[in-house]
Amino acid sequence: MKTSSDDAINPAHYKSHPSGVECWQVAECFPYHIGVAIAYLWRCDLKGTPIVDIEKAINHLRREIERRKAKP
């Protein structure tokens, strides 16, 4: 039987915030790119690749900026 720490679909770092809130509960309240950026930042120190995750968040924020600039 798998434990939450070795669950590839819902790993422990998705549920480790002291509030008990999962990042997706917050992220889903935002437009796609903002929500994904929130998720990367929320978990950046929990996965072992904080700089990469921060850069991914920045990339999603840049995409959201471009999307909004392109709106009529």
Phi, psi and omega in degrees: 000134180281145172264168181297335182285339179245020178275112183291336182275319183225069185294164184302326183292348174286336188241017189264001180294138182303335180288342185086355179278136174275144185303326182291336176296328177274311186301325182291350179276357185242164172303156189313301187295325177292316179299318179295319178299316177302315181298316178298317181290321180302320187255006190300327180268006184253352187248352180090003179227056187299318181295317179298316181293323177294319177296322177296319178299316178300318179300316179293322178294321176298318179296321178294320177300313180296320178299317181289324176296327183281347180294140177290000000 
